[in-house]
Amino acid sequence: MAKIDTYKKQIKKYKNKLIKQDVVKNIFEKSTELVKLTKEGQKYLKKLPVNEKKIITEHIKNIKYKYKTLERLFKKKEKRKAIDKFFYSFDELPILGKEYWFMKFISEGGSKTQFFFMFGRTTGDMTLNGKYIKDKQLGPNKYNGYSVGWGYDNKQKSIVNDLGSIEISDNKINIENGSVSSYFSGTFPKYNLKVSKNNKEICNLKITEPKDKSLKFEFCEYHKAFFGYDLINLYFDFEGKLFNKKFKGKCYIQKVVAVGPFIPWRWARVIFKNKSVLTYFEINPEIFGLKYNKCLSYYDSVSKKTYDYLDMDIHDFPGSDGKVRWIVESKKNDLYICMKTYGKEVFDFKRKGNFIYIEYLVEVTDLSLKINNKNIGLKNVGRGVGIVEDTRGYVI
């Protein structure tokens, strides 16, 4: 905790904090147990030659060293260099290695419009959504990969869900998927995302550091044995055009490098009309009966403060209309939220095992929060929309 407290002081000027490592760290602390509990995973690791195990360990050391280098830049307040160096680079991944970029855009003001874009790669061949991805380097800074783009504007619209190439050069990432061309560019704290299909612009979004006191970025790592991860999250504002219409709100930009299995989780982020933000995270309880930490945070745009709720349960209820209801409640009766889905996208990963990752678009139908003995409901914060991530299965 002393280390985290030191960082908090160093970045106080930026009104940020490090990620709550006790939650995410728990994933990788349990990874060894999870692999042991899956016969296929156990056989796979046992069959690896000693030399390959040494290579994995060495690669993880290199990844960890890279993070420590970024950490030093972070401590010197050179966040531009630290974040951009991580975003605009490919890691030398070992077996079980993966790196992905996730971008999620939610309209402000209560509109149901949302946009999502993801691209990445993995070591070893994998099948995603029924399409075979061959692990292949195409050039010094270019790899085979996969990308998915979709949005909602009065109705759900699919933009890309296909194999393609990912190339990084001069603070720019170029993703090509046949008729779809995408570019992410810029330097901290200003970025730009452009996506076009058949030479027709789908989106052109300017991404900038928020001016309010909400969480702006998270910077985290954890490594143990054959498993580990590094990640950076940016919680920024954006404005521009989507589907030839004005689009403005809050976004979530993430780069993650992970070595280890995909393990089920649940995560959500909801933006209210008054710009308050609610997020939660938990490891999916379906995994072998193991218990994990979980947390929910609520940023109140009125008081400019963040409140944490650690004692909560998450339930999902499929409705007769085919839409899922999500209910989150605390055992202390100081939190209750009900969300209804209005769109979803499914990702099906197959290799050693099968992993299902689902993105749900949700709108809040009921809310009750108690902050400093004051009750807060939808009439206080306005309409809330966002995303719920729900996963199941296991793949290495």
Steps between C-alpha positions, in 0.01 A plus 500: 500500500793734563593472131147588387477788750826641363365490143176664607696796637712519185199522269275707727528789253322289240215385726568137416563177687656163437268210433372307802757227464352268763205432264674443167804341663273230633444371145861408452557376855232240428620417146724217616210344691272535199746332267540212747123463517466460123630169369571643157692795640695275734599263218596792276743654747646164599577417137694823444875432461728641770652740245157642412420553868829688534412712196162590652668603826756711312233673292302584813816647655542717189137614513539579870822693432320704234228586749758604762655733240157654440448516875814714536371738236167508682671597826682780321162631384593422139161341443500589133805279439385220732148463362585552132795260515261231624218580257719525192698177526482125448631279778710192438238260628573152635270198481159594649577867423231742380476874435183690424378858465141573611311823425148569625309824441178594681291805409438760768164650578317168527502408130514124434763544227820302563802387298755223561827413332748224591809358335785276610702185457613188687794261486401171345216454255147557629144494370287808572135514395555200276796654314849354525770752599853395410772637726726669246730801490459691173777757551718671765193663661215316330308187606200293408214578734127538541270797550136554588309825461131559562265764626146598586316795349127433527591146398805274529751531215793268423807661343773236507549153646788349311865409464743771399838662553618728781791737436660752736711798391567856625226525764249340267333160482362396163250210491395359163212254459421483131252780431540645851793731586555627855754738652576582861751784535623786717701550818395526863261663584348552152409215265288435195311194370390477138313207347382477140330228297504486119665845515200638690569651842339312790648702785748780565545558872729736690596355838614741773580505872187578707481831684302365796641323806399149396758223464710571189730201470614179666845349466556150638702177485523166675725201430527159662660177374385441139223760516476876503359815345568867433220741418416866455146638505410851384164647607476798263245726331435492127310683229463468126276310259358149489282379210510860369346638820649700789624271774636619836552348844728283713733226378714219634827419320704197612817318398568172678785251471425171674676166535264230620150360448177685430304491827131603531415842644219752516563871446274798440526873441193726495489874425208709631357816347661720769841335418514285812666162434434156647737204446529153648727200463497140621641166395211288374400278795439201271871405516538185705344656810802721566435832677637830369497862600255735330428870513267771372594868475271799449638838395257775604531793259332732753734448795796410271568199723523123441324254731587129522263211574680174573211296639276440198344222292437487124206309351385455140145410399408410138164663422207363300583761233847347453673788677712450811439697818802568721446570869778612733428545870698536821436301813498825699202627299689815394518405131253367243514525122296324230610507134330367185690400186416645159784352291784250517804362316643151561868399472576126487866406561615142438836334548571290809147535630217740411455856630189714440523879543178702465460878488152615601366851442293598803275777622424558868136442593533552876764645731528554875822615665559626851784752532556679832148399608353654185300289256584539130280368218451543127314827557826641642748370240289459185498219251787250520643292213811287472649159448513171688769244422406142587725202430504127556715201419875458510770496234881492511 
